[in-house]
């Protein structure tokens, strides 16, 4: 993780607080990362989901070395498929949720559950307060920023609206459904990209998916998807049938494209810009009337 971003900087601050050594490797390369991890006997490391996906793509049989006690996974939601694969490879995953405004993460998987392939971003950390109101995630605590430069400071003990959308499950695990800017509103219905991505990734022949909204004069937005095939791409008719079985009509992609790899931002997060999707050669999908 680059130390210019809060996720990378937090590695340094945590190690300073715990009086632990920091291993600073060369720029991330999925082909050499497992070797570096083993050679330096790294005990705790931090990645975004895309980086871990690339590790498994480069080393399909890779399993975690005995020295690795925890792998922090954050920056964006990890798919069920990735978490399952990591669990099968013996990777002790701690999923996290946080932001620069809160000095890194405020939610994480309990350490004792890192080998259990737990779904969700984790539970609220000690010292932080997190709640969900009307589907929006709010944060409060001493780690929160004073405010944005050039704007009025936050009131003491004020709740900070993260702009993200999510929910707590009965176990107290936070599930982040979408960044506010990622939410798709089509015909007045809300569509969470992560939910659609998880459904698409259960279809045989689909390895990974990124979902986004395209502007539309009639619907406001329509759902589109970029897919990475697992081997030969499934036939369009079979794909349409599989999507219809898994998703309600307003959540179904109306256009898609198969791509060699999913586009990413400079931070390693999914690139959901409409221009990026259009450049991939989207094809329209038509579903039978139900």
C-alpha positions in Angstrom: 0.0 0.0 0.0 1.5 3.4 -0.9 2.3 5.5 2.2 0.9 8.5 0.5 -2.6 7.0 1.2 -4.1 6.6 4.6 -4.1 2.8 4.3 -0.3 2.7 3.7 0.5 5.5 6.2 -1.4 3.6 8.9 0.9 0.6 8.5 3.8 2.9 9.6 1.8 4.5 12.5 0.6 1.1 13.8 4.1 -0.3 13.7 5.5 2.7 15.5 2.9 2.4 18.2 3.5 -1.3 18.6 7.4 -1.0 18.3 7.5 -3.4 15.4 9.6 -3.5 12.3 8.3 -2.4 8.9 9.1 -4.3 5.7 9.1 -1.9 2.7 9.0 -3.9 -0.5 9.4 -2.7 -4.1 6.3 -1.4 -5.9 3.6 -4.1 -5.8 4.0 -6.9 -8.4 1.7 -9.9 -8.0 4.3 -12.1 -9.6 6.9 -11.5 -6.9 4.8 -10.5 -3.9 4.4 -14.0 -2.5 8.2 -14.6 -2.6 8.8 -11.2 -0.9 6.3 -12.0 1.8 8.0 -15.4 2.6 11.6 -14.1 2.3 10.9 -11.3 4.8 8.8 -13.4 7.1 6.1 -10.8 7.0 3.5 -11.4 9.8 0.9 -8.7 8.9 0.3 -7.2 5.5 -2.3 -5.0 3.9 -3.8 -5.1 0.4 -6.9 -3.9 -1.5 -9.0 -6.8 -3.0 -7.7 -6.2 -6.6 -4.2 -6.8 -5.4 -5.1 -10.2 -3.8 -7.1 -11.2 -7.0 -3.9 -10.5 -9.0 -1.9 -12.7 -6.7 -4.2 -15.6 -7.2 -4.2 -15.0 -10.9 -0.4 -15.1 -11.0 -0.1 -18.0 -8.5 -3.2 -20.2 -8.7 -1.9 -22.6 -6.1 -0.5 -20.1 -3.7 -1.2 -20.5 0.0 -0.3 -18.3 2.9 3.1 -18.9 4.5 3.2 -20.0 8.2 4.6 -16.6 9.2 1.6 -14.6 8.0 -0.8 -13.9 11.0 -3.1 -11.5 9.2 -3.9 -9.9 5.9 -5.9 -6.7 6.1 -8.2 -6.3 3.1 -9.8 -2.9 2.6 -10.2 0.1 0.3 -13.4 -1.5 -1.3 -15.6 -4.4 -0.6 -14.2 -7.9 -1.2 -16.3 -10.3 -3.2 -17.7 -13.5 -1.6 -15.7 -15.4 -4.3 -12.4 -13.8 -3.3 -13.0 -14.3 0.4 -13.8 -18.0 -0.2 -10.7 -18.5 -2.3 -8.5 -16.8 0.4 -10.0 -19.0 3.1 -9.3 -22.1 1.0 -5.7 -20.9 0.6 -5.3 -20.5 4.3 -5.0 -16.7 4.2 -6.0 -15.1 7.5 -8.1 -12.3 6.2 -9.2 -9.3 8.2 -11.6 -7.2 6.2 -11.8 -3.5 7.1 -13.8 -0.4 6.4 -12.5 3.1 6.9 -11.6 6.4 5.3 -9.0 9.2 5.4 -11.4 11.4 7.4 -11.3 8.8 10.2 -7.5 8.2 10.1 -8.0 4.7 8.4 -10.4 2.0 9.5 -13.2 2.1 12.0 -14.5 -1.4 11.4 -12.6 -4.7 11.1 -13.0 -8.5 11.4 -12.2 -9.6 14.9 -8.7 -11.1 15.0 -10.0 -14.4 16.3 -12.2 -14.8 13.2 -9.6 -14.2 10.5 -9.6 -17.9 9.4 -13.4 -18.2 9.1 -14.1 -16.6 5.7 -16.4 -14.2 7.4 -18.5 -12.1 5.0 -18.8 -8.3 5.7 -16.4 -5.5 6.6 -16.3 -6.4 10.3 -17.4 -5.0 13.6 -17.0 -1.6 15.0 -13.5 -1.0 16.6 -13.1 0.1 20.2 -13.1 3.9 20.5 -15.1 4.3 17.3 -18.9 4.7 16.9 -20.6 3.8 13.7 -24.4 3.8 12.9 -26.6 3.5 9.9 -29.4 6.0 9.4 -31.7 5.8 6.4 -29.2 3.5 4.8 -26.3 5.9 5.2 -23.1 5.1 7.3 -22.2 7.7 10.0 -19.1 7.8 12.1 -18.1 9.5 15.3 -15.1 9.3 17.6 -11.8 10.9 18.6 -10.0 9.7 15.5 -12.3 11.8 13.3 -10.9 14.8 11.4 -11.6 18.3 12.7 -12.9 19.2 9.2 -12.0 19.9 5.6 -9.6 22.6 4.7 -11.3 25.9 4.0 -14.6 24.7 5.5 -16.3 25.1 8.9 -14.9 22.7 11.5 -17.1 19.8 12.6 -18.9 20.3 15.9 -17.5 18.4 18.8 -19.1 14.9 19.1 -20.8 15.4 15.8 -21.6 12.5 13.5 -19.8 12.5 10.2 -21.8 11.4 7.2 -19.4 9.2 5.2 -21.5 9.3 2.0 -21.4 5.5 2.0 -24.4 3.2 2.0 -24.7 0.1 4.1 -26.3 -2.0 6.9 -25.5 -4.0 10.0 -26.4 -7.7 10.1 -27.6 -9.4 13.3 -24.0 -10.2 14.3 -23.0 -6.5 14.3 -21.0 -6.8 11.1 -21.2 -3.8 8.8 -21.9 -4.5 5.1 -21.0 -1.6 2.8 -23.3 -1.8 -0.2 -22.0 1.2 -2.1 -20.1 4.4 -2.0 -22.7 7.1 -2.5 -21.2 8.1 -5.8 -21.5 4.4 -7.0 -25.2 4.1 -6.2 -27.3 3.5 -9.4 -30.8 4.9 -9.4 -32.8 3.5 -12.3 -36.4 4.4 -12.7 -36.5 5.5 -9.0 -35.1 2.2 -7.7 -31.8 2.0 -6.0 -29.2 -0.6 -7.2 -26.1 -1.4 -5.2 -23.3 -2.4 -7.6 -21.7 -4.8 -5.0 -24.9 -6.8 -4.7 -25.1 -7.2 -8.5 -21.4 -8.0 -8.8 -21.8 -10.8 -6.3 -24.7 -12.3 -8.2 -22.9 -12.1 -11.5 -19.8 -13.8 -10.1 -21.9 -16.9 -9.2 -22.7 -17.5 -12.8 -20.6 -20.4 -14.3 -18.0 -18.9 -16.7 -17.8 -15.5 -15.0 -14.7 -15.0 -12.9 -15.1 -11.3 -11.8 -17.5 -8.4 -12.4 -17.6 -4.6 -12.1 -21.1 -2.9 -12.2 -21.8 0.7 -13.0 -24.6 3.1 -14.0 -24.9 4.6 -17.5 -26.8 7.9 -17.9 -30.2 7.3 -19.6 -32.8 9.9 -20.6 -35.7 7.6 -19.8 -34.6 5.8 -16.7 -32.1 8.3 -15.3 -29.5 5.5 -15.3 -29.3 1.9 -16.5 -27.2 -0.9 -15.1 -24.1 -2.0 -17.1 -21.5 -4.7 -16.3 -17.9 -5.5 -17.2 -17.1 -9.2 -16.9 -13.9 -11.3 -16.8 -14.6 -14.8 -18.2 -13.4 -17.9 -16.4 -12.2 -19.6 -19.6 -14.5 -19.2 -22.6 -17.2 -16.6 -22.1 -20.7 -18.0 -21.7 -23.1 -17.7 -24.6 -25.2 -14.5 -24.4 -28.5 -16.4 -24.3 -27.2 -18.6 -21.4 -25.9 -15.5 -19.7 -29.2 -13.6 -20.0 -31.1 -16.6 -18.6 -28.6 -16.9 -15.6 -28.9 -13.2 -14.8 -32.7 -13.3 -15.0 -32.7 -16.2 -12.4 -30.5 -14.2 -10.0 -31.6 -10.6 -10.2 -34.8 -8.6 -10.1 -35.6 -6.8 -13.4 -34.3 -3.3 -12.2 -31.0 -4.8 -11.1 -30.2 -6.6 -14.3 -27.5 -5.2 -16.6 -28.9 -3.8 -19.8 -25.4 -3.8 -21.4 -22.2 -5.7 -20.8 -18.7 -6.4 -22.2 -16.2 -9.1 -21.5 -12.7 -7.7 -20.8 -9.3 -9.3 -20.1 -9.2 -7.6 -16.7 -11.4 -5.2 -14.8 -10.5 -1.5 -15.0 -9.1 0.1 -11.9 -8.5 3.6 -10.6 -5.0 4.7 -9.5 -5.9 3.6 -6.0 -6.6 0.0 -7.1 -10.4 0.4 -6.7 -13.0 -0.5 -9.4 -13.3 2.1 -12.1 -17.0 2.7 -12.5 -16.9 5.7 -14.9 -19.3 5.4 -17.8 -16.6 6.5 -20.3 -14.4 3.6 -19.2 -17.3 1.1 -19.8 -18.2 2.5 -23.2 -14.6 2.2 -24.3 -14.8 -1.5 -23.6 -17.4 -2.1 -26.3 -20.6 -2.6 -24.4 -23.3 -4.8 -26.1 -27.0 -4.4 -25.2 -28.9 -7.2 -23.5 -32.6 -7.9 -24.0 -34.5 -10.0 -21.5 -37.7 -12.0 -22.3 -40.8 -10.5 -20.8 -41.7 -12.3 -17.6 
